[in-house]
Amino acid sequence: MVRKPGDVEKSLVKKGFERKEGDHSYFNYFTKTGKKTSVFTKTSHGVKELDDSLLGMMARQCKLSRQNFDLLIECPLDRDSYERKLVEGGFIGAQTPPK
C-alpha cells in the first residue's frame, strides 16, 4: 500500500510528533508532558508517494510494527495507546503529569 506523504505527516503531528524542516522533514516524538524523546522519523521533500519499503522504515523508526504504524496513521491507535507502547517497549520512560 502506498500513502501520500502529506497524509502521513499530518497524522504524525496529531499523534505528538513535532515537525522540523531541513533537507528532509524530521518528526520527533514529544510525550504528552512535553518531553522530547529519541523516537523520530523523516520524510523526503519531493517524494510523491511513500511505498511499502519507506513505510516499513518509518514504522521501525517509530518503534512499531508495520501493522501498528498503519493503525497510528489511520487513527485507531491513539496517542495514549502509542505512548503506552513506547513505555512498555522501554523506548521512553513512564511519564508523570506535571503538578
C-alpha positions as CSV (number, residue, x, y, z in Angstrom):
1,M,0.0,0.0,0.0
2,V,1.3,3.5,-0.8
3,R,0.4,6.6,1.1
4,K,0.7,10.3,0.4
5,P,3.5,11.9,2.5
6,G,1.2,14.8,3.5
7,D,-1.4,12.4,4.9
8,V,1.2,10.5,7.0
9,E,2.8,13.8,8.1
10,K,-0.5,15.3,9.3
11,S,-1.3,12.1,11.2
12,L,2.2,12.1,12.9
13,V,1.7,15.7,14.1
14,K,-1.7,14.8,15.5
15,K,-0.1,11.9,17.5
16,G,2.5,14.0,19.2
17,F,5.3,14.3,16.7
18,E,6.8,17.8,16.1
19,R,8.0,18.7,12.6
20,K,11.4,20.3,11.8
21,E,12.3,21.2,8.3
22,G,15.7,20.7,6.8
23,D,16.9,18.7,3.8
24,H,14.1,16.3,4.9
25,S,11.0,16.8,7.1
26,Y,12.0,15.4,10.5
27,F,9.5,14.3,13.1
28,N,10.4,13.9,16.8
29,Y,8.0,12.4,19.3
30,F,7.2,14.5,22.3
31,T,5.5,12.9,25.2
32,K,2.1,14.2,26.5
33,T,4.1,16.0,29.2
34,G,6.2,17.8,26.6
35,K,9.4,15.8,26.9
36,K,11.4,15.3,23.7
37,T,12.2,11.6,23.1
38,S,14.7,9.8,20.9
39,V,11.8,8.5,18.8
40,F,11.8,10.1,15.3
41,T,11.2,9.5,11.6
42,K,11.5,11.6,8.5
43,T,10.1,12.1,5.0
44,S,12.0,13.4,2.0
45,H,11.0,16.5,0.1
46,G,9.7,15.9,-3.4
47,V,8.5,12.3,-2.8
48,K,5.0,11.9,-4.1
49,E,4.3,8.5,-2.6
50,L,5.6,6.5,0.4
51,D,5.8,2.9,-0.7
52,D,5.8,-0.2,1.5
53,S,9.6,-0.1,1.9
54,L,9.6,3.5,3.1
55,L,6.6,3.0,5.3
56,G,8.4,-0.1,6.9
57,M,11.4,2.0,7.7
58,M,9.3,4.7,9.2
59,A,7.5,2.1,11.3
60,R,10.8,0.8,12.7
61,Q,12.0,4.4,13.4
62,C,8.7,4.9,15.3
63,K,9.3,1.7,17.2
64,L,6.2,0.0,15.8
65,S,5.4,-3.0,13.6
66,R,4.2,-2.1,10.2
67,Q,0.7,-3.1,11.1
68,N,0.7,-0.8,14.2
69,F,2.2,2.0,12.2
70,D,-0.7,1.8,9.8
71,L,-3.1,2.0,12.7
72,L,-1.2,5.0,14.0
73,I,-1.6,6.8,10.7
74,E,-5.2,5.7,10.2
75,C,-6.1,6.8,13.8
76,P,-7.4,3.6,15.5
77,L,-4.1,3.7,17.5
78,D,-4.5,6.9,19.5
79,R,-1.7,8.9,21.2
80,D,-2.3,7.4,24.6
81,S,-2.0,3.9,23.3
82,Y,1.1,4.8,21.2
83,E,2.8,6.3,24.2
84,R,1.9,3.3,26.3
85,K,3.5,1.0,23.7
86,L,6.7,3.1,23.8
87,V,6.8,2.9,27.6
88,E,6.1,-0.9,27.6
89,G,8.8,-1.4,24.9
90,G,11.3,0.5,27.0
91,F,11.8,3.2,24.3
92,I,10.8,6.0,26.6
93,G,10.3,6.3,30.4
94,A,6.9,6.4,32.1
95,Q,5.6,10.0,32.2
96,T,4.0,11.6,35.1
97,P,1.8,14.6,34.5
98,P,3.1,18.0,35.7
99,K,1.7,19.3,39.0
